[in-house]
Amino acid sequence: MNGVNPWALGVFVLFFAATIVIGSSIQWIRKVISRGKSGQSGEDWSLGGRQFGPWVTWFLVGGDFYTAYTVIAVPALVYAAGGYGFFALPYTIIVYPFIFLVMPRLWKIAQEGGYATAADIVRARFDSRPLEIIVALTGLVAVMPYIALQLIGIRTVVQALGLPGDIPLIIAFLSLAAYTWLGGLHAPALTAFIKDIMIYIAVLVAVTVIPLHMGGYSALFANVDHAQPILKPGMGMPYATLALSSALAAFLYPHTLTGILAARSADTIRQNAVFLPIYTVVLGLIAMLGFMAHVAGVTTTNNSLVVPLLFQKIFPAWFSGFCFAAIAVGALVPAAVMAIGAANLVTHNLLPSHHKTVRNSRLTAFAVKVGALLCVMFLNAQFAIDFQLLGGVIILQTFPALILGLMRIRFSSAAMIAGWVVGTVFGVGLCWMDSLKPIHFLYMGPFSGNVSTGLMSLVVNIVVVGLVTLVKPAASAEYKKPEGTGFSAENRPSLH
């Protein structure tokens, strides 16, 4: 990273700018194709009109799930901690049966009631405005550092190209702002195709070419076991519990749920649950880059630079530029959906119903991105990572209200609020004691070890919900449409 290489920078700008232009112009293209009949309603901007089919949904949900920081952070964790970093693989495998069983039910409820957020669904189930606000604010707090990490991902690869100072961060922010403002959810839905193809090319070339420089995979694993043990002693329990808690939290985030609610049908969601494990294969290959960096002799005190440094060391400048563009586009797609999901929470659940307009959604999404930008500018990158991990603990506390609310057991809103309060205080308190780390040592005799803080706090939450429900059961277990929820009929596009 000694100066700007014009070949690397040129290839990066070509692919990154092309993606932004395509995504930003999608609404204009749709309007031309429909001869001016395609107006952009609130639901069209924020949920794509709820008409995404299997292919679009597959790429969109995968794009939400596998972010640019996945390509950077997972290999960085493997580089620093060995096989412990592979916990991301079982967690993505665990989550797909969960999608298959639970998400079609949530989609049906949202479709029938016109709901656009988890907070909409929770209020319909429990008829509780305070619980709705709690779920909405929890989603906002959890997704903010997630967006910040995407900006950090773009900044990391642009810095690797040699651009100085705050220029990389300004590029990342302006690109994301224009892309989301103009394109809405259609922008990441369309460019998710481009993003995945680019990442597939970069990763498949990397896992083919790089081992050839090291004498093959047998030599790679023989060397890496000396440099970095595959799985250190005592890592089994945090590995397993982090995988489980991450799986339970994954589709509670506003952006992942937005991708699900934008699907055309419940069958579309089931089909995606069957084929999404293909992404896990790619994720395993991405994680391998951490081991490859060790064997290739990459040394850095900033683990986020492991993958960029590896690509620069092995590949010619033009292909490194292509790989960096793939990572940056991989941040652009999920960050846009995250901002849209956050905007949905604000306009649907925190503002009066008459504020549900495209303009207000755009302004809210922009404000969320400004907040994420401030996080990146005034916080150390490591703090942003820690806050994202803390966000996972926080978002898990909405699991009982959203998922257990699907059961026929008559949980009360008081029970859900009490569980959320106790679980959140317990989880955040443990994280604070452990310097914002996502695991906590739990003494259980011969089974003592580090356990996911999110999983522990969720168990506490559910226990409190159960105890309060025994004392004060709810009067009803039916979903009721609260006044002012959903889009108005005149603004809601036809699904035919």
DRENBADREN-942713 format. One record per residue (C-alpha): residue number from 1; residue in one letter; x negated, z, y. Coordinates in steps of 0.25 Angstrom, whole numbers, plus 2048, in hexadecimal, padded with zeros to 3 digits. Layout:
REM residues N
    k  r    X    Z    Y
  NUM  A    X    Z    Y
...
***
This chain:
REM residues 496
    k  r    X    Z    Y
    1  M  800  800  800
    2  N  7F5  7FC  809
    3  G  7FC  7F3  814
    4  V  807  7E9  813
    5  N  806  7DE  808
    6  P  80E  7D2  80E
    7  W  812  7CD  800
    8  A  818  7DA  7FC
    9  L  81F  7DC  809
   10  G  824  7CE  809
   11  V  82A  7CF  7FB
   12  F  830  7DC  7FE
   13  V  837  7D8  80B
   14  L  83C  7CB  805
   15  F  844  7D2  7F9
   16  F  848  7DF  801
   17  A  84D  7D7  80D
   18  A  854  7CD  804
   19  T  85B  7D9  7FD
   20  I  860  7DF  80B
   21  V  865  7D2  810
   22  I  86D  7CE  804
   23  G  873  7DC  803
   24  S  876  7DD  812
   25  S  87D  7CF  812
   26  I  886  7D1  806
   27  Q  892  7D5  80E
   28  W  890  7C8  816
   29  I  88E  7C0  80A
   30  R  89B  7C6  804
   31  K  8A3  7C2  810
   32  V  89E  7B4  810
   33  I  8A1  7B2  802
   34  S  8AF  7B8  804
   35  R  8B1  7AF  811
   36  G  8B2  7BB  81A
   37  K  8BC  7C3  811
   38  S  8B2  7CE  80D
   39  G  8B3  7D9  817
   40  Q  8AB  7E5  815
   41  S  8B4  7F1  812
   42  G  8B0  800  810
   43  E  8B1  7FF  801
   44  D  8AA  7F1  801
   45  W  89E  7F7  809
   46  S  89D  804  801
   47  L  8A1  800  7F3
   48  G  8A0  7F1  7F2
   49  G  8AF  7F0  7F1
   50  R  8AF  7F7  7E4
   51  Q  8AD  7EA  7DD
   52  F  89F  7E9  7D7
   53  G  89F  7E4  7C9
   54  P  895  7E8  7BE
   55  W  889  7E0  7C2
   56  V  889  7E5  7D1
   57  T  88D  7F3  7CD
   58  W  881  7F3  7C3
   59  F  877  7EF  7CD
   60  L  87D  7F8  7D8
   61  V  87E  805  7CF
   62  G  870  802  7CA
   63  G  86B  800  7D8
   64  D  871  80D  7DC
   65  F  86B  814  7D0
   66  Y  85D  80E  7D0
   67  T  858  80F  7DE
   68  A  84A  80B  7E4
   69  Y  846  819  7E4
   70  T  848  818  7D5
   71  V  83D  80E  7D4
   72  I  834  817  7DC
   73  A  838  825  7D9
   74  V  839  824  7CA
   75  P  82B  81E  7C7
   76  A  826  828  7D2
   77  L  82C  833  7CA
   78  V  826  82E  7BD
   79  Y  819  82C  7C4
   80  A  819  83A  7C8
   81  A  820  841  7BD
   82  G  81F  838  7B1
   83  G  82A  836  7A7
   84  Y  833  840  7AE
   85  G  836  835  7B8
   86  F  83D  82E  7AD
   87  F  849  837  7AE
   88  A  850  82C  7B6
   89  L  852  824  7A9
   90  P  85A  82E  7A1
   91  Y  862  831  7AE
   92  T  866  823  7B0
   93  I  86A  822  7A1
   94  I  872  82E  7A1
   95  V  87A  82A  7AE
   96  Y  880  81D  7A8
   97  P  889  823  79E
   98  F  88E  82C  7AA
   99  I  891  81F  7B2
  100  F  898  819  7A6
  101  L  8A1  825  7A4
  102  V  8A3  82B  7B2
  103  M  8A2  820  7BC
  104  P  8AD  817  7B8
  105  R  8B6  823  7BA
  106  L  8B1  826  7C8
  107  W  8B2  817  7CB
  108  K  8C1  816  7C7
  109  I  8C4  823  7CF
  110  A  8BD  81D  7DB
  111  Q  8C4  80F  7D9
  112  E  8D2  815  7D8
  113  G  8D0  81E  7E4
  114  G  8C7  815  7ED
  115  Y  8BC  81F  7ED
  116  A  8AE  81C  7F1
  117  T  8A6  828  7EF
  118  A  8A4  834  7E6
  119  A  8AA  83D  7F1
  120  D  8B7  834  7F1
  121  I  8B9  836  7E2
  122  V  8B6  845  7E3
  123  R  8C0  847  7EE
  124  A  8CA  83F  7E6
  125  R  8C8  848  7DA
  126  F  8C8  856  7E0
  127  D  8D0  853  7ED
  128  S  8C5  85B  7F5
  129  R  8C0  856  802
  130  P  8B4  861  802
  131  L  8B0  85C  7F4
  132  E  8B0  84E  7F9
  133  I  8A7  851  805
  134  I  89D  859  7FC
  135  V  89C  84D  7F2
  136  A  89A  843  7FE
  137  L  890  84C  805
  138  T  888  84E  7F8
  139  G  888  83F  7F5
  140  L  882  83D  804
  141  V  877  848  802
  142  A  873  843  7F5
  143  V  872  834  7F8
  144  M  86B  835  805
  145  P  85D  838  7FF
  146  Y  860  82D  7F5
  147  I  861  823  800
  148  A  854  829  806
  149  L  84D  826  7F9
  150  Q  851  818  7FA
  151  L  84B  817  808
  152  I  83E  81D  802
  153  G  83E  813  7F7
  154  I  83E  808  801
  155  R  834  80E  80A
  156  T  82B  811  7FE
  157  V  82A  802  7FA
  158  V  829  7FD  808
  159  Q  81E  807  80B
  160  A  817  802  7FF
  161  L  817  7F4  805
  162  G  80E  7FA  810
  163  L  818  7FB  81C
  164  P  815  807  824
  165  G  81C  813  82B
  166  D  82B  814  82B
  167  I  82D  805  82A
  168  P  831  805  81B
  169  L  83B  810  81E
  170  I  842  808  829
  171  I  842  7FC  820
  172  A  849  804  815
  173  F  853  80A  81F
  174  L  857  7FD  826
  175  S  858  7F5  81A
  176  L  861  7FF  813
  177  A  86A  801  81F
  178  A  86C  7F2  821
  179  Y  86E  7EF  813
  180  T  879  7FA  811
  181  W  880  7F8  81E
  182  L  883  7E9  81C
  183  G  884  7E8  80D
  184  G  88C  7F4  809
  185  L  88C  7F7  7FA
  186  H  88C  7E8  7F7
  187  A  87E  7E7  7FC
  188  P  877  7F0  7F2
  189  A  881  7EB  7E7
  190  L  87C  7DD  7EA
  191  T  86D  7E0  7EC
  192  A  86D  7EA  7E0
  193  F  86B  7DD  7D8
  194  I  85F  7D9  7E0
  195  K  859  7E7  7DF
  196  D  85A  7E8  7D0
  197  I  854  7DB  7CD
  198  M  848  7DE  7D6
  199  I  846  7EC  7D0
  200  Y  847  7E6  7C2
  201  I  83D  7DB  7C5
  202  A  833  7E6  7CC
  203  V  835  7F0  7C0
  204  L  834  7E6  7B5
  205  V  828  7DF  7BB
  206  A  821  7ED  7BD
  207  V  824  7F2  7AF
  208  T  81E  7E5  7A9
  209  V  812  7E3  7B2
  210  I  80D  7F0  7B5
  211  P  80B  7F5  7A7
  212  L  803  7E8  7A4
  213  H  7F9  7ED  7AE
  214  M  7F8  7FA  7A6
  215  G  7F7  7F4  798
  216  G  805  7F5  794
  217  Y  80F  800  792
  218  S  807  807  787
  219  A  7FC  809  790
  220  L  805  80D  79C
  221  F  80B  818  794
  222  A  7FE  81D  78E
  223  N  7F8  81E  79C
  224  V  804  824  7A3
  225  D  805  82F  799
  226  H  7F7  834  79E
  227  A  7FA  832  7AD
  228  Q  808  837  7AD
  229  P  80F  83E  7A0
  230  I  81C  837  79C
  231  L  824  844  79D
  232  K  81D  851  7A1
  233  P  821  85E  799
  234  G  82D  865  79F
  235  M  833  859  7A4
  236  G  83E  857  79A
  237  M  849  860  7A0
  238  P  848  85B  7AE
  239  Y  847  84D  7A9
  240  A  854  84E  7A1
  241  T  85C  856  7AC
  242  L  858  84D  7B7
  243  A  85C  841  7AF
  244  L  86A  848  7AD
  245  S  86C  84D  7BB
  246  S  868  83F  7C1
  247  A  872  838  7B8
  248  L  87D  841  7BC
  249  A  87A  83F  7CB
  250  A  877  830  7CB
  251  F  885  82B  7CD
  252  L  88A  837  7D6
  253  Y  882  831  7E2
  254  P  88A  829  7EC
  255  H  882  81C  7EA
  256  T  883  81B  7DB
  257  L  892  81F  7DB
  258  T  894  814  7E6
  259  G  88F  80A  7DC
  260  I  898  80E  7D2
  261  L  8A5  80E  7DB
  262  A  8A1  800  7DF
  263  A  8A3  7FB  7D1
  264  R  8AF  7F2  7CE
  265  S  8B4  7F9  7C2
  266  A  8B2  805  7B9
  267  D  8AD  7FB  7AE
  268  T  8A2  7F6  7B8
  269  I  89D  804  7B8
  270  R  89D  806  7A9
  271  Q  895  7F8  7A7
  272  N  88B  7FD  7B1
  273  A  889  80A  7AA
  274  V  886  802  79D
  275  F  87C  7F9  7A4
  276  L  875  802  7AE
  277  P  86B  808  7A4
  278  I  864  7FB  7A6
  279  Y  85F  801  7B3
  280  T  859  80D  7AB
  281  V  850  803  7A4
  282  V  84A  7FE  7B1
  283  L  849  80D  7B6
  284  G  841  810  7AA
  285  L  837  805  7AE
  286  I  837  809  7BC
  287  A  833  817  7B8
  288  M  827  812  7B0
  289  L  821  80D  7BD
  290  G  81D  81C  7BF
  291  F  815  81C  7B3
  292  M  80F  80E  7B6
  293  A  80B  813  7C4
  294  H  802  81E  7BD
  295  V  7FB  814  7B4
  296  A  7F9  80A  7BF
  297  G  7F2  815  7C7
  298  V  7FC  816  7D2
  299  T  7F8  823  7DA
  300  T  801  828  7E6
  301  T  806  836  7EB
  302  N  813  82F  7EF
  303  N  81A  82C  7E2
  304  S  824  823  7E9
  305  L  819  819  7EA
  306  V  816  818  7DB
  307  V  81E  80C  7D9
  308  P  81A  804  7E5
  309  L  80C  807  7E3
  310  L  80D  803  7D4
  311  F  813  7F6  7D8
  312  Q  809  7F3  7E3
  313  K  7FD  7F6  7D9
  314  I  802  7ED  7CE
  315  F  80A  7E2  7D4
  316  P  806  7D7  7DF
  317  A  80B  7DA  7ED
  318  W  817  7D0  7EC
  319  F  81D  7D6  7E0
  320  S  81B  7E4  7E5
  321  G  823  7E0  7F1
  322  F  82E  7DB  7E8
  323  C  82E  7E9  7E1
  324  F  82E  7F0  7EE
  325  A  83A  7E8  7F2
  326  A  841  7EB  7E5
  327  I  83F  7FA  7E7
  328  A  844  7F9  7F6
  329  V  850  7F1  7F2
  330  G  853  7FB  7E7
  331  A  854  806  7F2
  332  L  85D  7FD  7FB
  333  V  868  7FB  7F1
  334  P  86A  80A  7ED
  335  A  868  80F  7FB
  336  A  873  806  800
  337  V  87D  80B  7F6
  338  M  878  81A  7F9
  339  A  87B  818  808
  340  I  889  811  804
  341  G  88C  81C  7FB
  342  A  889  827  805
  343  A  891  81F  810
  344  N  89D  81F  806
  345  L  89C  82E  805
  346  V  89C  830  814
  347  T  8A7  826  818
  348  H  8B0  82A  80C
  349  N  8AE  839  80B
  350  L  8A8  83F  818
  351  L  8AF  836  823
  352  P  8BE  835  826
  353  S  8C4  82A  81E
  354  H  8C6  820  829
  355  H  8B7  81F  82A
  356  K  8B5  817  81D
  357  T  8B1  80A  824
  358  V  8A5  801  821
  359  R  89F  804  82E
  360  N  89F  813  82C
  361  S  89A  811  81D
  362  R  88E  809  823
  363  L  88B  813  82E
  364  T  88B  81E  824
  365  A  882  817  81A
  366  F  879  814  825
  367  A  879  823  829
  368  V  876  827  81B
  369  K  86A  81D  81B
  370  V  865  823  828
  371  G  866  831  822
  372  A  85E  82C  816
  373  L  853  826  820
  374  L  852  833  827
  375  C  84F  83A  819
  376  V  844  830  816
  377  M  83E  831  824
  378  F  83E  840  826
  379  L  83C  845  817
  380  N  831  843  80E
  381  A  834  839  803
  382  Q  832  844  7F9
  383  F  83D  84C  800
  384  A  846  840  7FF
  385  I  844  83F  7F0
  386  D  846  84E  7EF
  387  F  853  84D  7F7
  388  Q  858  841  7EE
  389  L  856  84A  7E2
  390  L  85D  856  7E9
  391  G  868  84B  7EC
  392  G  86A  849  7DD
  393  V  86C  858  7DB
  394  I  876  858  7E6
  395  I  87E  84C  7E1
  396  L  87F  852  7D3
  397  Q  888  85C  7D9
  398  T  893  852  7DB
  399  F  894  84F  7CC
  400  P  89F  859  7C9
  401  A  8A8  855  7D4
  402  L  8A6  846  7D1
  403  I  8A4  845  7C2
  404  L  8AB  852  7BD
  405  G  8B6  84E  7C6
  406  L  8B9  843  7BC
  407  M  8BD  84D  7B2
  408  R  8CB  852  7AF
  409  I  8C7  860  7B1
  410  R  8CD  866  7BE
  411  F  8C1  869  7C6
  412  S  8C4  86E  7D4
  413  S  8BE  86A  7E1
  414  A  8B9  878  7E3
  415  A  8B2  878  7D6
  416  M  8AB  86B  7DA
  417  I  8A7  870  7E8
  418  A  8A2  87E  7E2
  419  G  89A  876  7D7
  420  W  894  86D  7E2
  421  V  890  879  7EB
  422  V  889  881  7E0
  423  G  883  875  7D9
  424  T  87D  870  7E6
  425  V  878  87D  7EB
  426  F  872  880  7DD
  427  G  86B  872  7DC
  428  V  866  871  7EA
  429  G  861  87F  7E9
  430  L  859  87C  7DD
  431  C  853  870  7E3
  432  W  84F  877  7EF
  433  M  848  882  7E6
  434  D  841  877  7DF
  435  S  83C  86F  7EB
  436  L  847  864  7EA
  437  K  843  861  7DC
  438  P  84F  85C  7D3
  439  I  84B  866  7C7
  440  H  84B  875  7C5
  441  F  845  87E  7BB
  442  L  850  884  7B2
  443  Y  84D  890  7A9
  444  M  854  88E  79B
  445  G  84A  895  792
  446  P  844  88B  789
  447  F  84B  87F  790
  448  S  846  883  79E
  449  G  842  878  7A7
  450  N  844  86F  7B3
  451  V  853  86B  7B4
  452  S  859  861  7BE
  453  T  85E  869  7CA
  454  G  86A  85F  7CB
  455  L  86F  861  7BD
  456  M  86E  870  7BE
  457  S  876  870  7CB
  458  L  880  867  7C5
  459  V  882  871  7BA
  460  V  884  87C  7C4
  461  N  88E  874  7CB
  462  I  896  870  7BF
  463  V  896  87F  7BB
  464  V  89C  883  7C8
  465  V  8A6  878  7C8
  466  G  8AB  87D  7BA
  467  L  8AB  88C  7BE
  468  V  8B3  889  7CB
  469  T  8BD  87F  7C3
  470  L  8C0  88A  7B9
  471  V  8C4  893  7C5
  472  K  8CB  889  7CD
  473  P  8CF  87C  7C6
  474  A  8D4  870  7CD
  475  A  8E2  86C  7CE
  476  S  8E0  85E  7CB
  477  A  8D6  854  7C4
  478  E  8DB  847  7CA
  479  Y  8D5  83E  7D4
  480  K  8DD  83E  7E1
  481  K  8DA  834  7EC
  482  P  8D7  83C  7F9
  483  E  8DC  836  806
  484  G  8D2  82D  80D
  485  T  8CA  82A  801
  486  G  8C6  81C  7FE
  487  F  8C7  80F  806
  488  S  8D4  80A  80C
  489  A  8DB  7FF  805
  490  E  8D9  7F5  810
  491  N  8CA  7F7  810
  492  R  8C9  7F7  801
  493  P  8C5  7E9  7FC
  494  S  8CC  7E3  7F0
  495  L  8C5  7E5  7E3
  496  H  8CB  7D8  7DD
***
